[in-house]
Amino acid sequence: MAEAALTVNHTTFSLRALQHAWHPLWFAVLMAIGMTLMLNAPFLSALQAKVPGQYLLQAFLLSMLLLLNLLLLVLLSVNRLQKPISIALFAVGAISLYFIDNFGIVIDKSMLQNAIETDAAEAQGILSLNLYWQVITIMLFPFLASTLIKIRRLPRMQLLKHWLLCLVLIMLALSSIVVVEYAQLAPFFRNNREVKHMALPFSAVSAAVSMGNTLLQQQFPTEFTLLGQDAVQAPYVGTNKPRLIIMVLGETARADHFQLNGYQRATNPKLSQLPVFSFQQVSSCGTATAHSVPCMFSNMGRQHYDERIAKNSSNVLDILQRSGVAVTWLDNNSGCKGVCDRVATELLFQKQQSEDCQNGQCLDSIILPAVDKQIALDLTTDRLIVVHQLGSHGPEYFKRSAEQDKHFLPECGDKQLQLCEPSSIINAYDNSIVATDHLLADLIDRLQQQTDFQTALFYVSDHGESLGENGVYLHGLPYFMAPDAQTHVPLIWWMSPDYVTAHTLTATCLRDKETEPFSHDNVFHSLLGMFNVQTAVYQRNKDMFQSCVNER
């Protein structure tokens, strides 16, 4: 068979020359250069923004990334696995680049945890043709390089010697950079921790290793710690009616888009007509559901939260149940992240026969008949019904509201938010807040009609959402760099006259507290206080409402 050739200016180049056997380490160098140059435009942009004009420092940082990527390839690339691993790392980097570029997110352990715990319906909401096209375009390079370049098979001992020498040289080069530029590198990494999460594919692999370590630890859990074993309910004076409290766990709602908190748009047309208390300075425990939900139901607080300990300890629902409160979890989201594992649970989004459900996701209106059914089950026992909304889950905000709740038009109807006008994104998001307002008002209406209970409603969102401010969309940024939009959440409280009487709460006092700072750290203790549960783990000073009790 004739050899394929390319003639340029009377000079013939054989394509077979490209398949001259390469040393495996030279192939790793080529792949590392390709990764560093093709996958790191956001990283380079961040360097220029954080240290403008400091070209030597930028060069050192880029060189460090090149060396780290080369280190990855050398460590993971062994014989026949070298090409597949190189292609896999490129794919990881290409997918990560798309989300960094288009949504302003960063790739860390928390973001990977969100991805792992995302169900199929949620995942479908962020997949797009643009994602496929960008990944395919980038992947042409590693596929062509792997196809055209033949890697030389070296004797095992020779390969080992070269491999060890390469590792030593890489470590020496990295150490030299750190020693020479330590005075500038130390403050840079201390003040700009977010930049390292943009370094691809090294940051994605590092996050995966950290996540893998966490998952491995979960396979060998510590002994379950029982908290609140002394929990008992103290009797109330003046009524024999049991308590019925609905806790609505919101999704992706930000406080500054609630009309009740001063937002100029009428996003709370129904709640604004009801005697609700809106606490305006509440911060979340995290910036993603997987972190915030188990954190707020634990007694650890944000500063001391440890996921492994939380998932192997009693949470506030367990303690309430032990004290005699009947606890039910109704979920229209992607699950309770372990919080409801030991209480009665119903996954509403699995009820696809409802007209409010499509492709594995349901409008929150499906919650109402489920609550009606739960209330009718028992009229004699203290009840806590926790409702987990789909709320304002993005990026398809337009799917979170029914036609009657679409007060603001036009809406962004594209999952690629960066392709929409900013005003249309806000319209779609605000309509989802209107839908939440509708849900909460309908639940309050049901509670007002309950003459057999003293009733109350407690609403708090798990985290907020970025809507394109400074090029950032969605949520999940590390807490230290997250904007207020992702950590400032709404919290609403409503109570019936019977509940006010039984708990002797003072409305004037609660109004004064609406502008005081609170956080998810208060949820655990406030829930115990709502049912007057006495236990050693209860801290009165962290109960949002206890200081407003008018002692008899």
C-alpha positions as CSV (number, residue, x, y, z in Angstrom):
1,M,0.0,0.0,0.0
2,A,1.4,3.4,-0.9
3,E,2.4,5.6,1.9
4,A,0.1,8.7,2.5
5,A,2.0,11.9,1.9
6,L,1.5,15.7,1.9
7,T,3.5,17.9,-0.5
8,V,4.2,21.5,0.3
9,N,6.6,23.7,-1.7
10,H,8.0,20.6,-3.4
11,T,8.8,19.0,0.0
12,T,7.0,15.7,0.8
13,F,6.0,15.0,4.4
14,S,5.0,11.5,5.2
15,L,2.0,11.2,7.6
16,R,3.6,8.1,8.9
17,A,6.3,10.4,10.3
18,L,3.7,11.5,12.9
19,Q,3.5,7.9,14.0
20,H,7.2,7.7,14.7
21,A,7.3,6.0,18.1
22,W,7.4,8.6,20.9
23,H,8.8,8.2,24.3
24,P,5.8,7.9,26.7
25,L,7.0,10.8,28.8
26,W,7.2,13.1,25.7
27,F,3.6,12.2,24.9
28,A,2.7,13.1,28.5
29,V,4.4,16.5,28.0
30,L,2.4,17.1,24.8
31,M,-0.9,16.3,26.6
32,A,0.0,18.5,29.6
33,I,0.7,21.4,27.3
34,G,-2.5,20.8,25.4
35,M,-4.6,20.7,28.6
36,T,-3.0,23.7,30.1
37,L,-3.5,25.9,27.0
38,M,-6.9,24.6,25.9
39,L,-8.7,24.2,29.2
40,N,-7.6,27.2,31.2
41,A,-8.9,30.5,29.6
42,P,-11.0,31.2,32.9
43,F,-7.8,30.5,34.9
44,L,-5.8,32.9,32.9
45,S,-8.6,35.5,33.0
46,A,-8.7,35.2,36.8
47,L,-4.9,35.7,37.0
48,Q,-5.1,38.9,34.9
49,A,-8.0,40.2,37.1
50,K,-6.4,39.3,40.5
51,V,-2.8,40.3,39.7
52,P,-3.0,42.7,36.8
53,G,0.4,43.7,35.3
54,Q,2.3,41.1,37.4
55,Y,3.3,39.1,34.3
56,L,6.2,37.2,36.0
57,L,3.9,36.0,38.8
58,Q,1.3,35.0,36.2
59,A,4.0,33.1,34.3
60,F,5.1,31.3,37.4
61,L,1.4,30.3,38.3
62,L,0.8,29.1,34.7
63,S,4.1,27.1,34.9
64,M,3.0,25.5,38.2
65,L,-0.3,24.5,36.6
66,L,1.6,23.0,33.6
67,L,3.8,21.0,36.0
68,L,0.8,19.8,38.1
69,N,-1.0,18.6,35.0
70,L,2.2,16.9,33.8
71,L,2.5,15.3,37.3
72,L,-1.0,13.9,37.0
73,L,-0.3,12.5,33.5
74,V,2.9,10.9,34.6
75,L,1.5,9.4,37.8
76,L,-1.6,8.0,36.1
77,S,-0.3,7.1,32.7
78,V,1.2,3.6,32.6
79,N,1.7,1.6,29.4
80,R,-1.6,0.8,27.7
81,L,-3.5,3.1,30.0
82,Q,-1.7,6.2,29.0
83,K,-3.8,7.2,26.1
84,P,-7.2,6.4,27.7
85,I,-6.3,8.2,30.9
86,S,-5.1,11.3,28.9
87,I,-8.4,11.3,27.0
88,A,-10.4,10.9,30.2
89,L,-8.6,13.8,31.8
90,F,-9.2,16.0,28.8
91,A,-12.9,15.1,28.9
92,V,-13.1,15.9,32.6
93,G,-11.4,19.3,31.9
94,A,-13.6,20.0,28.9
95,I,-16.9,19.4,30.8
96,S,-15.6,21.4,33.8
97,L,-14.6,24.3,31.5
98,Y,-18.1,24.5,30.1
99,F,-19.7,25.0,33.5
100,I,-17.0,27.4,34.6
101,D,-17.3,29.4,31.4
102,N,-21.1,29.5,31.2
103,F,-22.3,29.5,34.8
104,G,-19.3,31.1,36.7
105,I,-19.1,28.1,39.0
106,V,-16.0,26.5,40.4
107,I,-15.1,22.8,40.5
108,D,-14.6,21.7,44.1
109,K,-15.7,18.8,46.4
110,S,-19.0,20.4,47.2
111,M,-19.8,21.0,43.5
112,L,-19.0,17.3,42.7
113,Q,-21.2,16.2,45.6
114,N,-24.0,18.2,44.1
115,A,-23.5,16.5,40.8
116,I,-23.4,13.1,42.3
117,E,-26.6,13.7,44.3
118,T,-28.5,15.3,41.3
119,D,-31.2,13.1,39.9
120,A,-31.8,12.4,36.2
121,A,-34.5,15.2,35.9
122,E,-32.2,17.8,37.4
123,A,-29.3,16.7,35.2
124,Q,-31.4,17.0,32.1
125,G,-32.0,20.6,33.0
126,I,-28.4,21.6,32.5
127,L,-27.4,19.5,29.5
128,S,-27.5,21.3,26.2
129,L,-26.2,21.0,22.6
130,N,-23.8,23.8,23.4
131,L,-22.2,21.6,26.1
132,Y,-21.9,18.6,23.7
133,W,-20.4,20.8,20.9
134,Q,-17.8,22.5,23.2
135,V,-16.7,19.2,24.6
136,I,-16.5,17.5,21.2
137,T,-14.5,20.4,19.8
138,I,-11.9,20.3,22.6
139,M,-11.7,16.5,22.4
140,L,-10.6,16.5,18.8
141,F,-7.0,17.3,20.0
142,P,-6.5,14.3,22.3
143,F,-8.3,11.9,20.0
144,L,-6.2,13.0,17.0
145,A,-3.0,12.9,19.1
146,S,-3.8,9.5,20.4
147,T,-4.7,8.2,16.9
148,L,-1.7,9.6,15.0
149,I,1.1,9.3,17.7
150,K,2.5,5.9,18.4
151,I,4.0,5.4,21.9
152,R,7.2,3.4,22.2
153,R,7.1,0.4,24.5
154,L,10.1,0.5,26.8
155,P,11.6,-2.2,28.9
156,R,10.1,-2.2,32.3
157,M,13.2,-1.2,34.2
158,Q,14.1,1.5,31.7
159,L,10.6,3.0,31.9
160,L,10.7,2.9,35.7
161,K,14.0,4.8,35.8
162,H,12.7,7.4,33.3
163,W,9.4,7.7,35.2
164,L,11.2,8.2,38.5
165,L,13.6,10.7,37.0
166,C,10.7,12.7,35.5
167,L,8.8,12.8,38.8
168,V,12.0,14.0,40.6
169,L,12.5,16.8,37.9
170,I,8.8,17.9,38.2
171,M,9.0,18.1,42.0
172,L,12.3,20.0,41.8
173,A,10.8,22.4,39.3
174,L,7.7,23.0,41.5
175,S,9.9,23.4,44.6
176,S,12.1,25.9,42.8
177,I,9.1,28.0,41.8
178,V,7.7,28.0,45.3
179,V,11.1,28.9,46.9
180,V,11.9,31.7,44.3
181,E,8.4,33.2,44.4
182,Y,7.2,32.3,47.9
183,A,6.9,35.9,49.0
184,Q,4.3,36.5,46.2
185,L,2.7,33.1,46.0
186,A,1.8,32.8,49.7
187,P,-0.4,36.0,49.8
188,F,-1.8,35.2,46.3
189,F,-3.2,31.8,47.4
190,R,-4.3,33.1,50.8
191,N,-6.2,36.0,49.3
192,N,-7.4,34.3,46.1
193,R,-8.3,30.8,47.0
194,E,-11.1,30.6,44.4
195,V,-8.6,30.8,41.5
196,K,-7.2,27.3,42.2
197,H,-10.6,25.8,41.6
198,M,-10.4,27.0,38.0
199,A,-7.1,25.2,37.2
200,L,-8.1,22.4,34.9
201,P,-8.0,19.5,34.9
202,F,-6.0,19.4,38.1
203,S,-8.6,21.0,40.3
204,A,-11.3,18.6,39.1
205,V,-9.1,15.6,39.8
206,S,-8.2,17.0,43.2
207,A,-11.9,17.5,44.0
208,A,-12.7,14.0,42.8
209,V,-10.0,12.5,45.1
210,S,-11.4,14.5,48.1
211,M,-14.9,13.4,47.2
212,G,-13.8,9.8,46.8
213,N,-12.1,9.9,50.3
214,T,-15.4,11.1,51.7
215,L,-17.4,8.3,50.0
216,L,-14.9,5.8,51.2
217,Q,-15.2,7.0,54.8
218,Q,-19.0,6.7,54.5
219,Q,-18.5,3.0,53.8
220,F,-17.0,2.6,57.2
221,P,-19.3,4.8,59.3
222,T,-18.6,5.7,62.9
223,E,-21.0,4.4,65.5
224,F,-24.3,6.2,65.3
225,T,-24.5,8.9,68.1
226,L,-27.9,9.2,69.7
227,L,-28.6,12.8,70.8
228,G,-31.6,14.1,72.8
229,Q,-32.4,10.8,74.5
230,D,-33.7,12.9,77.4
231,A,-36.2,14.8,75.1
232,V,-39.7,15.3,76.6
233,Q,-42.5,17.7,75.7
234,A,-43.5,20.1,78.5
235,P,-47.3,20.7,78.7
236,Y,-48.8,24.0,77.6
237,V,-51.2,26.0,79.7
238,G,-54.6,27.1,78.5
239,T,-55.2,24.6,75.7
240,N,-55.5,20.8,75.1
241,K,-55.2,21.1,71.3
242,P,-52.2,19.3,69.7
243,R,-49.7,21.3,67.7
244,L,-49.6,21.1,63.9
245,I,-46.6,22.8,62.3
246,I,-45.8,22.8,58.6
247,M,-42.1,23.5,57.9
248,V,-41.5,24.4,54.2
249,L,-38.0,23.9,53.2
250,G,-37.5,26.2,50.3
251,E,-35.1,25.7,47.3
252,T,-32.8,28.3,45.8
253,A,-34.8,31.3,47.1
254,R,-32.9,34.5,47.8
255,A,-34.1,37.0,50.3
256,D,-33.6,40.1,48.3
257,H,-36.2,38.9,45.7
258,F,-39.0,38.7,48.3
259,Q,-41.4,41.6,48.3
260,L,-41.8,41.1,52.1
261,N,-38.1,42.1,52.4
262,G,-38.3,45.3,50.4
263,Y,-38.0,44.0,46.9
264,Q,-39.7,46.4,44.5
265,R,-41.6,43.8,42.5
266,A,-44.8,42.1,43.8
267,T,-43.3,38.7,44.3
268,N,-45.4,38.1,47.5
269,P,-48.9,39.3,46.4
270,K,-50.6,36.8,48.8
271,L,-48.3,36.7,51.8
272,S,-48.1,40.5,51.9
273,Q,-51.8,40.4,52.8
274,L,-51.3,37.9,55.6
275,P,-50.0,38.5,59.2
276,V,-46.7,36.8,58.6
277,F,-43.3,37.6,60.0
278,S,-40.4,37.9,57.5
279,F,-36.9,37.7,59.0
280,Q,-34.8,39.7,56.6
281,Q,-31.2,39.0,57.7
282,V,-30.9,35.2,57.6
283,S,-27.8,33.4,56.3
284,S,-27.6,29.9,55.1
285,C,-25.3,27.1,56.3
286,G,-24.0,26.4,52.8
287,T,-24.5,27.3,49.2
288,A,-25.9,23.9,48.0
289,T,-28.7,21.6,49.1
290,A,-26.4,18.7,49.9
291,H,-24.6,20.8,52.5
292,S,-27.2,23.2,53.8
293,V,-30.1,20.7,54.5
294,P,-28.3,18.3,56.8
295,C,-26.4,21.2,58.4
296,M,-29.6,23.1,59.4
297,F,-31.2,20.1,60.9
298,S,-28.1,19.2,62.9
299,N,-27.0,20.9,66.1
300,M,-23.4,21.6,65.0
301,G,-23.9,25.0,63.2
302,R,-22.0,26.2,60.1
303,Q,-18.6,26.8,61.7
304,H,-18.4,23.3,63.2
305,Y,-20.4,21.3,60.7
306,D,-18.9,17.9,59.8
307,E,-20.9,15.9,57.2
308,R,-19.7,12.6,58.4
309,I,-20.6,13.3,62.0
310,A,-24.0,14.8,61.0
311,K,-25.0,11.7,59.0
312,N,-24.1,9.5,61.9
313,S,-25.9,11.4,64.6
314,S,-29.5,12.2,65.6
315,N,-30.9,15.3,64.0
316,V,-33.7,17.5,65.2
317,L,-36.4,15.4,63.4
318,D,-35.1,12.3,65.3
319,I,-35.3,14.2,68.6
320,L,-38.8,15.6,68.0
321,Q,-40.0,12.1,67.0
322,R,-38.5,10.6,70.2
323,S,-40.3,13.3,72.3
324,G,-43.7,12.2,70.9
325,V,-44.1,14.4,67.8
326,A,-45.3,12.7,64.7
327,V,-42.9,13.7,61.9
328,T,-43.5,13.4,58.2
329,W,-41.3,14.4,55.3
330,L,-42.9,15.2,52.0
331,D,-40.4,15.6,49.2
332,N,-40.8,17.3,45.8
333,N,-37.1,17.9,45.4
334,S,-34.2,15.4,45.0
335,G,-34.4,13.8,48.4
336,C,-33.6,14.8,52.0
337,K,-29.9,14.2,52.0
338,G,-30.2,11.7,54.8
339,V,-32.2,14.0,57.1
340,C,-35.5,12.0,56.8
341,D,-34.0,8.5,56.9
342,R,-35.6,7.6,60.2
343,V,-39.0,9.4,59.8
344,A,-42.0,8.7,57.6
345,T,-41.2,9.9,54.1
346,E,-43.1,10.3,50.8
347,L,-41.4,11.2,47.5
348,L,-44.0,13.3,45.7
349,F,-42.0,13.7,42.5
350,Q,-42.4,10.0,41.7
351,K,-46.1,10.5,41.1
352,Q,-46.0,11.0,37.4
353,Q,-49.7,10.5,36.9
354,S,-50.3,14.0,38.0
355,E,-50.8,16.7,35.3
356,D,-48.4,18.9,37.3
357,C,-45.6,16.4,36.7
358,Q,-43.4,16.2,33.6
359,N,-40.1,14.4,32.9
360,G,-39.5,13.5,36.6
361,Q,-40.3,16.9,38.0
362,C,-43.5,18.3,39.5
363,L,-44.8,21.8,40.2
364,D,-45.0,22.4,43.9
365,S,-48.8,22.5,43.7
366,I,-48.6,18.7,44.1
367,I,-47.7,19.3,47.7
368,L,-51.1,20.6,48.7
369,P,-53.2,17.4,48.3
370,A,-50.4,15.4,50.0
371,V,-50.5,17.8,53.0
372,D,-54.3,17.5,53.2
373,K,-53.9,13.7,53.3
374,Q,-51.4,13.9,56.1
375,I,-53.5,16.2,58.2
376,A,-56.5,13.9,58.0
377,L,-54.5,10.9,59.3
378,D,-54.4,12.0,62.9
379,L,-56.1,14.8,64.7
380,T,-54.9,14.0,68.2
381,T,-51.1,14.0,68.0
382,D,-48.6,16.8,67.8
383,R,-47.5,16.9,64.1
384,L,-44.6,18.3,62.2
385,I,-44.9,18.1,58.4
386,V,-41.8,19.0,56.5
387,V,-42.3,20.0,52.9
388,H,-39.3,20.0,50.6
389,Q,-40.0,22.3,47.6
390,L,-38.6,22.2,44.1
391,G,-39.0,26.0,44.6
392,S,-36.8,28.1,42.3
393,H,-34.4,25.3,41.2
394,G,-32.4,26.4,38.2
395,P,-31.5,26.9,35.5
396,E,-35.0,26.2,34.1
397,Y,-36.7,28.7,36.4
398,F,-39.6,29.1,33.8
399,K,-40.6,25.5,34.6
400,R,-41.2,26.3,38.3
401,S,-44.3,28.4,37.9
402,A,-47.8,27.6,36.5
403,E,-49.4,30.0,34.1
404,Q,-51.4,31.8,36.8
405,D,-48.1,32.7,38.6
406,K,-46.3,34.1,35.5
407,H,-46.6,37.8,36.5
408,F,-43.4,38.9,34.8
409,L,-42.8,38.5,31.1
410,P,-41.0,37.7,28.9
411,E,-39.3,34.7,30.6
412,C,-35.9,33.1,29.8
413,G,-37.0,29.7,28.4
414,D,-33.4,28.4,27.8
415,K,-31.4,26.3,30.2
416,Q,-28.3,28.2,28.9
417,L,-28.9,31.3,31.0
418,Q,-26.0,33.2,29.4
419,L,-27.9,33.2,26.1
420,C,-30.9,35.1,27.7
421,E,-31.4,38.7,28.4
422,P,-30.7,39.4,32.1
423,S,-34.2,40.8,32.5
424,S,-35.8,37.7,31.2
425,I,-33.8,35.5,33.6
426,I,-35.0,37.7,36.5
427,N,-38.6,37.5,35.2
428,A,-38.5,33.7,35.2
429,Y,-36.9,33.5,38.6
430,D,-39.3,36.0,40.1
431,N,-42.2,34.0,38.8
432,S,-40.9,31.0,40.7
433,I,-40.9,33.2,43.8
434,V,-44.6,34.1,43.1
435,A,-45.3,30.4,42.8
436,T,-43.7,29.8,46.3
437,D,-45.8,32.7,47.6
438,H,-48.9,31.0,46.2
439,L,-48.0,27.7,47.9
440,L,-47.3,29.2,51.3
441,A,-50.5,31.2,51.2
442,D,-52.5,28.1,50.4
443,L,-50.8,26.2,53.2
444,I,-51.6,29.0,55.6
445,D,-55.2,28.9,54.5
446,R,-55.4,25.2,55.3
447,L,-53.9,25.8,58.7
448,Q,-56.3,28.6,59.5
449,Q,-59.2,26.1,58.9
450,Q,-57.9,23.6,61.4
451,T,-59.9,24.0,64.5
452,D,-58.6,20.8,66.1
453,F,-55.0,22.0,66.2
454,Q,-52.9,25.0,67.3
455,T,-51.1,25.7,64.0
456,A,-48.1,27.4,62.6
457,L,-46.0,27.6,59.4
458,F,-42.2,28.0,59.2
459,Y,-40.5,28.6,55.9
460,V,-36.8,28.9,55.2
461,S,-34.8,28.4,52.0
462,D,-31.7,26.1,51.8
463,H,-29.6,28.6,49.9
464,G,-29.8,31.4,47.4
465,E,-29.0,31.8,43.8
466,S,-26.8,33.9,41.5
467,L,-28.7,35.3,38.5
468,G,-25.8,36.5,36.4
469,E,-24.3,39.1,38.6
470,N,-20.6,39.4,37.8
471,G,-21.0,36.5,35.3
472,V,-22.0,34.0,38.0
473,Y,-25.1,31.8,37.7
474,L,-26.8,29.2,39.9
475,H,-25.2,28.4,43.2
476,G,-22.6,26.1,45.0
477,L,-19.6,28.5,45.2
478,P,-17.4,27.9,48.2
479,Y,-18.8,29.8,51.1
480,F,-15.7,32.0,51.6
481,M,-16.2,33.4,48.1
482,A,-19.9,33.1,47.6
483,P,-21.9,36.3,47.0
484,D,-24.7,37.3,49.3
485,A,-27.1,36.2,46.6
486,Q,-26.2,32.6,47.4
487,T,-26.1,32.8,51.2
488,H,-28.8,35.4,52.1
489,V,-32.1,33.4,52.4
490,P,-35.7,34.2,53.3
491,L,-37.3,33.0,56.5
492,I,-41.1,33.4,57.1
493,W,-43.2,32.6,60.2
494,W,-47.0,32.5,60.6
495,M,-49.0,31.3,63.7
496,S,-52.6,30.9,64.5
497,P,-54.3,32.6,67.4
498,D,-54.5,29.3,69.3
499,Y,-50.7,28.9,68.8
500,V,-50.1,32.4,70.1
501,T,-52.2,31.8,73.1
502,A,-50.5,28.5,73.9
503,H,-47.0,29.8,73.5
504,T,-47.7,33.3,74.8
505,L,-45.6,34.8,71.9
506,T,-45.6,38.6,71.6
507,A,-46.1,39.9,68.1
508,T,-44.4,43.3,68.8
509,C,-41.3,41.4,69.9
510,L,-41.3,39.3,66.8
511,R,-41.6,42.4,64.6
512,D,-38.6,43.9,66.3
513,K,-36.6,40.7,65.5
514,E,-37.4,40.8,61.8
515,T,-34.3,42.8,61.2
516,E,-32.0,41.0,63.5
517,P,-29.3,38.6,62.2
518,F,-30.2,34.9,62.2
519,S,-29.0,31.8,60.4
520,H,-29.6,28.2,59.7
521,D,-27.9,27.6,63.1
522,N,-31.1,28.7,64.7
523,V,-33.3,26.1,63.0
524,F,-32.5,23.1,65.2
525,H,-33.2,24.9,68.4
526,S,-36.2,26.8,67.1
527,L,-37.9,23.6,66.0
528,L,-37.5,22.1,69.5
529,G,-38.9,25.3,71.0
530,M,-41.9,25.2,68.7
531,F,-43.0,22.0,70.4
532,N,-41.7,23.0,73.8
533,V,-39.3,20.0,73.8
534,Q,-36.9,20.0,76.8
535,T,-33.6,18.3,76.3
536,A,-29.9,19.0,77.2
537,V,-29.1,19.6,73.5
538,Y,-31.6,22.5,73.3
539,Q,-30.0,26.0,73.6
540,R,-32.5,28.6,74.5
541,N,-30.4,31.5,73.3
542,K,-30.4,30.0,69.7
543,D,-34.2,29.7,69.6
544,M,-35.4,32.5,67.4
545,F,-38.7,32.8,69.2
546,Q,-38.0,32.0,72.9
547,S,-37.1,35.6,73.9
548,C,-40.5,36.7,72.7
549,V,-42.4,34.4,75.0
550,N,-44.4,36.3,77.5
551,E,-43.8,34.4,80.7
552,R,-47.0,33.8,82.8
